[in-house]
Amino acid sequence: MSGPAAPVRPGLLLSLAVLLGLSLLIAAQALRTYDEPLEFDASLYATLGHELLAGHSLYSDLWDIKPPAVHVTYAAAELLAGYGPRQIYLLSVAAAIATLLGVYAAGAALSGARAAGLWAALFWTVIWADPGLEANQPNTEVFVNACIIWAFALMVGARNRGFQVRRWLLIGGLFGLALLYKPVVTPIPFLLGGVHLAWAPDRRRALGQIGIMAATAAAMGLAVCGYFLLVGRFTDFYNVMIINNRFYAGNMAANLIQGLQADHLVPSYLKPLTPLALLGAFGLVLGLLKTGRRPWALLAGLIIGTEIAIALPGRFFPHYYQFWLPPLAVAAGWALQELGQLARKDEDSRAYPWLPRIVGAAALLFLLAHQLPLYRLPADQWSRLKYGDHYLASKNMGQELGRLLQPDETLYQWGIEDGLYFYSQRRPASGIIFHWPVVFGPLMPGLQARLLADLERSPPEVFVTKWEHISREDQRRHPVVAWFLSHYQFYYQRGPFVLYYRPGGRLAARLGLGRPRPAP
């Protein structure tokens, strides 16, 4: 007979209760911006995921520069929640809660200190949706953060006994998944693996563990390459992932140097996180000076790898800096734990037991003073704060197109307004759903031919663009622009958008649009 079950410790129950409460708070926070217009990337992934479920093939039919993990994630969310705002809400909340738990696990991995984990989780709950970093919508960074912080927590928690094969298989799997979302984070597992080896008492065992981690991540990447090879689409996959993305990133060494400039290293939209950065810097110095400094060395590796990952593409968009959010939350939690140790008077008592709580509360209040007023704003105002009226106009135009077109009628937009597909709930006439790969880049000739073939084969009822994309003579000479100007008639203009209809099409017949209407 088995013995009685071990009692659950009160500290663990308290931690679970706090984490549950924070998870519910995250869900409530996301509800506040439920109706916020989607920015370009999120609406792109949603549209491509929808087209995947409709039977189209990634990279051969559907074009994007990202690896397949994000498109598959969006498609899976659509299966669970449908195509629309509920899908976006599900992804935002699931990613934020997964990262919350990872941040807690990483925080508590420092000498098993649950207090550090809870502080880190509190900080994360306040900052996870920071609008300055465009963090409240499910871009690729939110999924990468969940993978990286859990892999980091497992590495910090690795004990100096046994080979722990399952742990290192899981770490490798998490890193492999992160790379399938965004390969620029490759420096992070390299640096963390190097730190693990450098601080290991048994180098041979550590080298084997890193080998398991690297082999698992590599096997996942090779499995994806093998899939595209088996289905006969490897050339398309290679052209996007290697040829196009090498062009997109440019000179990565120059990008890294550029990333060291003050306006890129510490941009203005990171300033609200200053208390966490100061706490983390204090803890990092203190932790690295201690004898048992391996966790802090791993954190230093994560921080350096994060900065490299942000700089490598050379673009420095605000949402790239979301990579800082989990490390800063964990660093601040660990710093409070170190501060508590520093305040110890002797082995049996503390001189200032309240010091970590006072400092932590002060940092938390500073963060709340910045974040809380934002939740008094309506969802549309969040969009205006980040992007002006750009995506609000796309949402309104998309909804108008949804009323204009029948469910089985298609449209095409010439530009980067892919939110028109998402909000109209109408399918694009081509899998090349935004225009820049057919305007410049190494794959331009082939993609131009593919797009024109798609439009000739299945001409959309409506062609939508902005004057800025067709106003100059050189733009009018572009093969796609020339095609639609010769096949479509001006219908009307709404804000920045210009709509053209197809003479003889279903929409034209339904609305009596037989006579050409001159463009203004």
C-alpha positions in Angstrom: 0.0 0.0 0.0 1.2 3.5 -0.8 1.7 5.9 2.1 -0.3 9.0 2.7 0.0 11.9 0.2 2.4 14.6 1.1 0.6 17.7 2.4 0.6 20.7 0.2 2.7 23.5 1.7 0.9 26.8 2.5 3.5 28.7 0.6 2.8 26.8 -2.6 -0.9 27.2 -2.2 -0.4 31.0 -1.8 1.7 31.1 -4.9 -0.8 29.2 -6.9 -3.6 31.5 -5.7 -1.6 34.6 -6.6 -0.8 33.2 -10.1 -4.4 32.3 -10.7 -5.4 35.9 -9.7 -2.8 37.4 -12.0 -3.9 35.2 -14.8 -7.5 36.4 -14.4 -6.2 40.0 -14.3 -4.3 39.5 -17.6 -7.5 38.2 -19.1 -9.4 41.2 -17.9 -6.6 43.6 -19.2 -6.9 42.0 -22.6 -10.7 42.5 -22.7 -10.1 46.2 -22.3 -8.5 46.4 -25.8 -10.5 43.5 -27.3 -11.8 45.8 -30.1 -8.5 47.6 -30.8 -7.7 47.5 -34.6 -5.0 45.1 -35.5 -1.6 46.3 -36.6 -0.1 44.9 -39.9 1.7 41.8 -38.5 -1.2 40.4 -36.5 -3.7 40.8 -39.3 -1.3 39.3 -41.8 -0.8 36.2 -39.7 -4.5 35.9 -39.1 -5.2 36.2 -42.9 -2.5 33.7 -43.8 -3.6 31.2 -41.1 -7.2 31.5 -42.5 -5.9 30.8 -46.0 -3.9 27.8 -44.7 -7.1 26.3 -43.3 -8.7 26.9 -46.7 -6.1 24.6 -48.3 -3.5 27.0 -49.6 0.3 26.3 -49.2 2.7 28.4 -47.3 5.4 30.1 -49.3 4.2 28.5 -52.6 0.7 30.1 -52.5 0.9 32.3 -49.4 3.9 34.6 -49.1 5.5 35.8 -45.9 9.0 36.2 -44.5 8.4 34.4 -41.2 9.0 30.7 -40.5 5.8 28.6 -40.3 5.3 28.5 -36.5 3.3 31.7 -36.2 1.0 30.9 -39.2 0.3 27.5 -37.7 -0.4 29.0 -34.3 -2.9 31.5 -35.8 -4.6 28.7 -37.8 -4.8 26.6 -34.6 -6.4 29.5 -32.7 -8.9 30.0 -35.5 -9.9 26.3 -35.1 -10.6 27.0 -31.4 -12.1 30.4 -31.5 -13.0 31.3 -35.1 -11.6 33.8 -37.5 -11.9 37.2 -35.8 -11.4 39.1 -32.5 -11.9 36.0 -30.3 -8.9 34.4 -32.1 -6.7 37.4 -31.3 -7.9 37.5 -27.7 -7.2 33.8 -27.2 -3.6 34.2 -28.5 -2.9 37.3 -26.5 -4.1 35.9 -23.2 -2.6 32.4 -23.7 0.8 33.8 -24.6 0.7 36.3 -21.7 -0.3 33.7 -19.1 2.3 31.1 -20.4 4.9 33.8 -20.1 3.6 34.8 -16.6 4.1 31.2 -15.4 7.5 31.1 -17.0 8.5 34.3 -15.4 7.4 33.0 -12.0 9.3 29.7 -12.6 12.4 31.6 -13.5 12.1 34.0 -10.6 11.6 31.2 -8.1 14.5 29.2 -9.6 16.9 31.5 -7.8 17.6 29.4 -4.6 14.0 28.2 -4.7 12.8 31.7 -3.6 9.0 31.9 -4.3 9.0 35.5 -3.2 11.3 36.4 -6.1 9.1 34.5 -8.4 6.0 36.3 -7.2 7.6 39.7 -7.5 8.7 38.8 -11.1 5.1 37.7 -11.9 3.6 40.9 -10.4 6.0 43.0 -12.5 5.1 41.0 -15.6 1.4 41.4 -15.1 1.8 45.2 -15.0 4.1 45.5 -18.1 3.1 42.7 -20.4 0.7 44.8 -22.5 2.8 48.0 -22.6 1.5 50.0 -25.5 4.8 51.8 -26.1 6.2 48.3 -27.1 2.9 47.4 -28.9 2.8 44.4 -26.6 -0.9 43.9 -26.2 -1.3 42.2 -29.6 0.0 38.8 -30.5 3.0 39.5 -32.7 5.7 36.8 -33.0 7.5 38.2 -30.0 4.9 37.1 -27.5 5.3 33.5 -28.5 9.1 33.7 -28.5 9.0 35.2 -25.0 7.0 32.3 -23.7 9.4 29.8 -25.1 12.6 31.6 -24.1 11.7 32.3 -20.5 10.6 28.7 -19.9 13.8 27.4 -21.4 15.7 29.9 -19.2 13.8 28.8 -16.1 14.6 25.2 -16.8 18.3 26.0 -17.3 18.5 28.0 -14.1 16.7 25.2 -12.2 19.1 22.5 -13.5 20.8 20.8 -10.6 24.4 19.5 -10.4 23.4 15.8 -10.4 22.5 13.3 -13.0 22.3 13.9 -16.8 18.7 15.2 -16.7 18.0 14.1 -20.3 14.3 15.0 -20.3 15.0 18.5 -18.9 17.5 19.2 -21.7 15.3 17.7 -24.4 12.6 20.1 -23.2 15.0 23.0 -23.2 16.1 22.2 -26.7 12.5 21.9 -27.8 11.6 25.3 -26.4 14.6 26.9 -28.1 13.8 25.1 -31.3 10.2 26.4 -31.2 11.4 29.9 -30.5 13.6 29.8 -33.6 10.6 28.6 -35.7 8.9 31.8 -34.7 11.8 34.1 -35.1 15.3 32.9 -36.0 17.0 36.2 -34.8 16.9 34.8 -31.3 19.5 32.2 -32.2 22.2 34.1 -30.1 20.2 33.5 -26.9 20.6 29.7 -26.7 24.2 30.0 -27.9 25.1 32.4 -25.1 23.1 30.5 -22.4 24.7 27.2 -23.5 28.2 28.9 -23.2 27.4 30.2 -19.7 26.1 26.7 -18.6 29.4 25.1 -19.9 31.6 27.8 -18.3 30.0 27.5 -14.8 29.5 23.7 -14.8 31.6 21.7 -12.2 31.4 18.7 -14.6 32.3 20.0 -18.1 31.9 16.7 -19.9 28.4 16.3 -18.5 27.5 19.9 -19.3 28.8 19.5 -22.9 26.6 16.5 -23.3 23.6 18.4 -22.0 24.3 21.3 -24.4 24.6 18.6 -27.2 21.1 17.3 -26.3 19.7 20.8 -26.3 21.3 21.8 -29.7 20.5 18.5 -31.3 16.8 18.8 -30.3 16.5 22.3 -31.7 18.4 21.4 -34.9 16.2 18.3 -35.4 13.1 20.5 -35.3 14.5 22.9 -37.9 15.6 20.0 -40.1 12.1 18.4 -39.7 10.6 21.6 -41.1 13.1 21.7 -44.0 12.4 18.0 -44.6 8.7 18.6 -44.7 9.0 21.2 -47.5 11.4 19.0 -49.3 9.0 16.1 -49.2 6.1 18.1 -50.5 8.1 19.6 -53.3 8.1 23.2 -51.9 11.6 23.5 -50.5 12.8 26.0 -53.2 10.0 28.4 -52.3 10.8 27.9 -48.6 14.6 28.4 -49.2 14.0 31.5 -51.3 12.0 33.2 -48.5 13.9 32.1 -45.5 17.5 32.5 -46.9 17.5 34.6 -50.1 14.9 37.2 -49.2 15.6 37.4 -45.5 19.3 37.9 -46.1 18.4 40.8 -48.3 15.9 42.1 -45.6 18.5 42.1 -42.8 21.4 43.5 -44.8 24.7 43.7 -43.1 24.2 42.2 -39.7 27.6 43.3 -38.3 26.6 46.9 -39.2 23.2 46.3 -37.6 24.9 45.2 -34.3 27.1 48.4 -34.3 24.0 50.5 -35.0 22.2 48.8 -32.1 24.8 50.2 -29.7 23.8 53.7 -30.4 21.9 55.3 -27.5 18.7 55.8 -29.4 18.6 52.1 -30.3 20.1 50.7 -27.1 17.7 52.6 -24.8 14.8 54.0 -27.0 12.3 56.4 -25.4 9.6 53.7 -25.3 11.7 51.7 -22.8 11.9 54.5 -20.3 8.7 53.5 -18.4 10.5 50.3 -17.5 13.4 52.2 -15.8 12.6 50.9 -12.2 13.0 47.3 -13.4 16.2 48.1 -15.3 17.7 49.8 -12.3 16.7 47.0 -9.9 18.0 44.4 -12.4 21.4 46.2 -12.9 21.8 46.4 -9.1 21.0 42.7 -8.7 23.2 41.7 -11.6 26.3 43.4 -10.1 25.6 42.0 -6.7 24.8 38.6 -8.0 27.9 38.3 -10.2 30.1 39.3 -7.2 28.8 36.4 -5.1 30.3 32.9 -4.9 27.1 31.2 -6.2 26.7 33.4 -9.2 25.7 30.9 -12.0 22.0 32.0 -12.2 23.1 35.6 -12.6 25.6 34.7 -15.2 22.8 32.9 -17.1 20.7 36.1 -16.8 23.6 38.1 -18.1 23.8 35.8 -21.1 20.0 36.2 -21.7 20.3 40.0 -21.5 23.2 40.1 -24.0 21.5 37.6 -26.3 18.3 39.7 -26.1 20.1 42.9 -27.2 21.8 41.0 -30.1 18.5 39.6 -31.2 16.9 43.0 -31.3 19.7 44.5 -33.3 20.4 41.8 -35.9 17.5 42.7 -38.3 18.6 46.4 -38.3 15.0 47.6 -38.1 14.5 48.6 -34.4 10.7 48.5 -34.5 9.1 49.1 -31.1 7.6 45.6 -30.9 11.2 44.1 -31.2 11.9 45.5 -27.7 9.2 43.2 -26.2 12.0 40.7 -25.8 13.2 42.8 -22.8 10.0 42.4 -20.8 10.5 38.9 -19.3 14.2 39.4 -18.5 13.5 42.7 -16.8 10.7 41.2 -14.7 12.9 38.3 -13.6 16.0 40.5 -13.0 13.9 42.8 -10.8 12.5 39.8 -8.8 15.9 38.4 -8.3 17.3 41.8 -7.2 14.7 42.0 -4.5 15.8 38.6 -3.3 19.4 39.7 -3.2 18.4 42.9 -1.4 16.8 40.8 1.3 20.0 38.8 1.7 22.0 42.0 1.8 19.8 43.3 4.6 20.5 40.3 6.8 22.2 41.4 10.0 23.5 38.0 10.9 22.6 34.4 10.3 19.6 34.4 12.6 17.9 37.7 12.1 17.3 40.5 9.6 18.1 44.1 10.3 15.7 45.5 7.6 13.2 42.7 6.8 10.9 45.4 5.2 13.5 46.7 2.8 12.8 44.4 -0.2 9.1 44.9 0.2 9.4 48.7 0.3 11.7 48.8 -2.8 9.5 46.3 -4.7 6.3 48.3 -3.8 7.9 51.5 -5.0 8.9 50.0 -8.3 5.5 48.5 -8.7 3.8 51.9 -8.0 6.0 53.6 -10.5 5.0 51.1 -13.2 1.3 51.3 -12.2 1.4 55.1 -12.4 2.3 54.7 -16.1 0.1 51.8 -17.0 -3.1 52.2 -15.1 -4.3 55.4 -16.7 -4.1 53.7 -20.1 -6.9 51.3 -19.1 -9.3 54.2 -18.8 -8.9 54.8 -22.5 -11.2 53.0 -25.1 -9.6 50.5 -27.4 -9.5 52.8 -30.4 -7.5 55.3 -28.4 -4.8 52.7 -27.7 -4.5 52.3 -31.5 -4.2 56.1 -31.9 -1.5 56.3 -29.2 0.6 53.8 -31.0 -0.1 54.4 -34.7 -2.3 57.4 -35.2 -5.4 56.8 -37.2 -3.7 54.4 -39.6 -5.2 51.1 -38.4 -8.5 52.7 -37.4 -9.0 53.6 -41.0 -8.1 50.1 -42.2 -10.6 48.6 -39.7 -13.4 50.9 -40.8 -12.7 50.3 -44.5 -12.5 46.6 -44.0 -15.9 46.5 -42.3 -17.3 48.6 -45.1 -16.0 46.1 -47.7 -17.6 43.3 -45.7 -20.9 45.0 -46.2 -20.2 45.7 -49.8 -19.1 42.2 -50.9 -20.9 38.9 -50.7 -19.2 36.2 -48.6 -17.8 34.3 -51.6 -16.5 37.5 -53.4 -12.8 38.4 -53.2 -10.9 41.6 -53.0 -7.3 42.7 -53.4 -5.4 45.5 -51.7 -2.3 47.1 -53.3 -0.3 48.2 -50.2 0.2 46.9 -46.7 -3.3 47.2 -45.5 -3.9 43.5 -44.9 -6.4 44.3 -42.1 -8.9 44.9 -44.9 -9.1 41.1 -45.4 -9.4 40.4 -41.7 -12.1 43.0 -41.0 -14.1 42.4 -44.2 -13.9 38.6 -43.6 -13.3 38.4 -47.4 -10.6 36.4 -48.9 -7.7 37.9 -50.9 -7.5 37.1 -54.7 -3.8 36.2 -54.2 -1.6 34.7 -51.5 0.8 37.6 -52.0 -1.4 39.9 -49.9 0.9 42.9 -49.4 2.8 44.7 -52.1 6.4 45.2 -51.1 7.9 41.9 -52.2 6.7 42.7 -55.8 8.0 46.2 -55.6 11.6 45.5 -54.4 13.7 42.6 -53.3 15.6 39.7 -54.9 12.4 37.7 -55.5 10.5 40.5 -57.2 10.4 39.2 -60.8 9.0 35.8 -60.0 6.5 37.2 -57.4 5.3 39.8 -59.9 4.5 37.0 -62.4 2.8 34.9 -59.7 0.7 37.8 -58.5 -0.4 38.8 -62.1 -1.3 35.1 -62.8 -3.4 35.0 -59.6 -5.3 38.1 -60.5 -5.8 37.1 -64.1 -7.1 33.6 -63.0 -9.4 34.9 -60.3 -10.0 38.6 -60.7 -11.3 40.2 -57.5 -14.6 42.2 -57.4 -12.8 45.1 -55.8 -9.3 46.5 -56.0 -8.3 48.8 -53.1 -5.3 51.0 -52.8 -4.2 54.4 -51.5 -3.3 57.4 -53.7 0.3 57.3 -52.4 0.8 53.9 -54.0 -0.3 54.9 -57.5 0.1 58.7 -57.6 3.6 58.9 -59.2 4.2 58.0 -62.8 6.9 55.4 -62.0 4.3 53.6 -59.7 1.7 53.6 -62.5 4.2 51.9 -64.7 4.5 48.9 -62.3 3.1 45.8 -64.0 0.5 45.2 -61.3 -0.7 48.8 -61.1 -0.9 49.0 -64.9 -2.9 45.8 -65.0 -5.5 46.9 -62.5 -5.8 50.4 -64.0 -6.6 48.8 -67.4 -9.1 46.3 -66.0 -10.9 48.2 -63.2 -12.9 51.4 -62.9 -12.8 54.0 -60.2 -15.7 53.5 -57.7 -15.2 55.9 -54.8 -12.8 57.1 -52.2 -13.1 56.7 -48.5 -10.5 58.6 -46.4 -7.1 57.5 -47.7 -8.5 54.5 -49.6 -9.5 54.4 -53.2 -11.8 51.6 -54.5 -12.0 50.3 -58.0 -14.6 47.8 -59.3 -14.5 45.2 -62.0 -16.7 46.1 -65.0 -18.9 43.2 -65.8 -18.4 41.6 -62.4 -21.0 40.5 -59.9 -20.6 43.7 -57.8 -21.0 45.9 -60.8 -24.2 44.1 -61.8 -25.6 44.1 -58.3 -25.1 47.8 -57.9 -25.7 48.9 -61.5 -22.1 50.1 -62.0 -22.2 49.8 -65.8 -20.8 53.2 -66.7 -17.2 54.2 -65.9 -16.8 56.8 -63.3 -13.8 59.1 -63.6 -11.3 59.2 -60.8 -11.0 62.6 -59.0 
